[in-house]
Amino acid sequence: VQLVESGGGLVQPGGSLRLSCLASGFRFSNYGMSWFRQAPGKGRESVAAVTGAGDSTSYADSVKGRFTISRDNAKNTLYLQMNSLKPEDTAVYYCNAAGNWGQGTQVTVSS
């Protein structure tokens, strides 16, 4: 199993980023997938999750209405569209599938 995140970077408050997670080594559409994040000095927290078919999603209260999780099963790719970003969204973002983790991508929200 391999998960490779991309799309992080530095963005101003109120800006947007789209994260991607390219998966390989397993039947992608059979697994629900999640995004987690870990801010400096804090534990890893769940941000959003999506079922294998992409027909049901869930979000942490802190990102509800601002972030959207989606997936393209034909491309074995998970996405996280992040809008109206806040400084408190600064963290390393990880995708997760079946207990496996990617290496993470850094998101920094700062003016």
N, C-alpha and C positions, 0 to 999 in steps of 0.2 A: 504494500500500500504506500502510495506517495501522494502527498498533498502539497501544492506549491502556491502560496499566496503572493499576490502582487497588487499594485495600485495605491499603496500608501504614499505619504508625502507630507509636506508642510502646507497648510491652508489657513487662511484667515478666518476668524469667527464669522459664522453665517455662510461660509462657503460649502462646497460639495466635493465629495470624492466617491469613486466607485472601486470597490475592492473586488478582486477575482481570486478564485481558488481552483486551480486545475488539478483534477484527481486522476489517478491511474492505479492499476493493480487490483481493482475489484469492480464488481458490477454496480456501477454508479447509481443507476436508477432504483436499485433495491434498498438503498439506505437513506434514511433521514440524515440531514446534515445541519450543522450549527456553526455560528460564529461566536467566538468568545473574545474577550479582551482582558488585558492586564496592564493596569496603570502602575507607574513607579511606586514601590512600597506597598502595593495592594495585592490582594489575591486575584486569581483569574475568575471572571464573571461571565455568565451567559448573556449574550446580546440578542440573538435571534436564532430561530430554528425553522426548518422546512421539511415536510415529508418527502419521501422518495419520489412521489408523483408530482410534487410541487403544488398540491391542491390545498394544503393547509399550512399556515405559518403562525408563529408566536414571537412575541417581543418582550424584552425587559421594559418595565414602565419608563425607565429613563430615556429610552430611544423611540418609544411608540409615537407614531405620527411623523417622525423625522427619517427613520431608516426603513429600507425595504429589502428583504431577503428574497432572492429568486434563484432559479437554477435552469440550466439548459442541458437536459440529459443527452441530447445528441452531441454536445461538445464536452461532456463530462466536466462541466464547470459550474461552480457556485458563485453567486454574486452578492455583494452588499452595497446598495446605493445609500449613501449617507448625505443627507441634506441638512441645512441649518446647523452646521457643526458648531459645537461649543468647546471652550478650553477643557472642560471636564471630560470630553470625548478623547483626549490625548491618551494613547495607550498603544501597546503592541496588539494587533488583531490577529487571531488564529482561526483557522477553520478546523472542524472536527468531523470525523466520520468513523463510526464503529470503534470509537476509542482511540483512533489515530489522530495525530496532530501534525500540522505543517510547521514550518520554521517561523512563521509570523511575518507581519509587515507593519512597520511603524507608521502611525498616524499622529501628527502633531498639529494642534489647532492653536495658533498664536498670532497676535498682531505684531 
